[in-house]
Amino acid sequence: MTEKIDINVGIASLEDAQGIFDALKQNLIEIRNVDEISEKQRKELEYEGFLRKEVDIGYYKKLIEDPFIDIYIAKDNNGKIVGFASIHRKKYNIIKVRDVVGNLSFENERTKDLLLNEKTEFAYLDQVSILPEYKRKGVGTAIFQEALLKLNPPVVAFIVEKPLFNKASIYWHEYNGFEFSAISDGEYKGKAFKFQIFVHWNNQYRNT
């Protein structure tokens, strides 16, 4: 990781929706176009990272207004949004998190209980997006560490392996204390998918 920069991290308000959407678009790839990606582009995306969710700005306005969802934003000293992370805070089972989930295989029973037991609470890290010129400068880590201060339950994240492997996301999650915990396969917009599921056990389970 290169030299860190000065940023301010906080919770987004509605006036931040456009900046969040702009940060998303910098890293967005439409899954329907995966087959058209050249091998060189594929390698670049694998190691630079990408986001696959195709949404509009209204989606983020709804997230900001949802009392069970926090969007953390990082701004530079000029007030420009340089990155964000969205975290869902409520009780989930795995089907509610991703409607594309198919077969699941787990590393251990603790993970199985976390993901499938409806009585078990966890937070869900949906997206992390940093403007390209600010990547590898500690922005994503600063955002996530700020979010962890307000979270007790474990945090779950899905990382796509097929049809395009998001290796950069794997490295970021491991760097920030997530553990590989399960594999899921399914289908999204006619494409066969495989997800790696990572868990940051956080305060609630750290010593169990």
Secondary structure, DSSP 8 states (H G I E B T S, - for coil): -------EEEE--GGGHHHHHHHHHTTB--GGGGGG--HHHHHHHHHH--B-----HHHHHHHHH-TTEEEEEEE-TTS-EEEEEEEEEE---HHHH-TTEEEEEESSHHHHHHHH-TTS-EEEEEEEEE-GGGTTTTHHHHHHHHHHTT--S-EEEEEEEESS--HHHHHHHHHTT-EEEEEEEEEETTEEEEEEEEEE-HHHHTT-
